């Protein structure tokens, strides 16, 4: 488990990679947790790989959806395929 | 029995399918799930994933190729087998093959798919299988991928490579495939796959009649031929063929099951031999159902679990009739001792009918059963041959479980038209059922002293030296009672 609090929340960024072409409703599934990230002032970015593939290449994303946790600029965790954000954020001690 | 050497056969977790497969699917097999639209391919494959997780702790992957997987999840979210937990934990992962392709440096060999693209795609799937530790994977549908690849040789190569790579990881794969008239669009999928499960449907009188068939499963023996199935919120319920196997009969001639009618027990030498299938045949109102109920009450009073398969009268009427003889069926039912089974008769079929009854027999471990009445089956549109098939299957399965059973049958022509004859015709069954039963009790009306009475005789009782006399039969407030011999000593 990543102890975000010890590292400082400001160091954390969450990337959500998705394809608007194949999973147009995916962000709706994550809505509740995105709201939680906003509430806790945690930086996040939802990247549509149909629009741009730059970051996807940078993080070596092979499937969508994928969620990446980046701490202090380094990739700490990558979840490939649909994994509920509750699990992801829980493992990162965010919720 | 499976004949697989050093191959691990894994249950699918779908009961009827495992019975049809005589155990399960060899681990690492690529299985083609074929059928036209609406046959239940996605429902079945999802059920396989979720049951695998629930029953065997198998992580799984669902890869959509056609519709957004979010839509597929919504569609199955009403199913009993659906569970959000493995999605939340990531034990069952959903993804889309088109986005995998979108993310690939696609087109190394030009606009069309090349061998390198196939290898890259396989490598991505393999990576996800490794990440999840997947033991089950669904690719829905392989047909859509075939159209994307648009090259039969490469398509064949994809299936072959997928099977090779994933079987090494003990990951079993379901590939859904659209088929029409029994043929797959690319005509290679069925040759490359290790197994084929086909789903079909036709329209019955009032319902859709669905059939499933295992056409091929390398390395194992399986039950061939079609098995019927239903789709409901329970998912897919398969009614596998009930084998007719007389080797496992648990008939015990020394152990007699009392009938609840002492005089009848005396005629039979103590009762029915345990595990016998008894046909009580007779004209309307002669006491067939009452005798059947009395047989159950005898068991219920001994604390046994009993089953009443009700095909004729409405259930409340059955209970009222029982109450008129002092038998409180409501109470026995509340106490969990008496179990009513009322299978649907419209658009039914032998396997479904028999499986519904056997499920309750197994669940309750009942050793007494009454089916009232066989005569309702032909009136529901079942042919005599289908009826015989039902009885063959049911008799075989009930005997294998040591269940003593009564089946009632209404027959006509048992009333004497001739005043100089005491009894009318003695035809036991106009449905050629006599040979299928171990014993036959014949109930009929008699003309005597310008009055109509009732009579019973034991026409047949295998393994039993029974009383050959014809006895007077009376239906009283306490049920059936037998009188003396008719027409002589």
Interface residues (C-beta under 8 A of the other chain):
Chain A: X19 X21 X22 X23 X24 X25 X26 X28 X29 X49 X50 X53 X56 X61 X62 X63 X64 X65 X79 X80 X81 X82 X83 X84 X86 X87
Chain B: X61 X64 X68 X69 X70 X71 X84 X87 X88 X89 X90 X93 X94 X95 X96 X98 X99 X100 X102 X103 X124 X127 X128 X131 X132
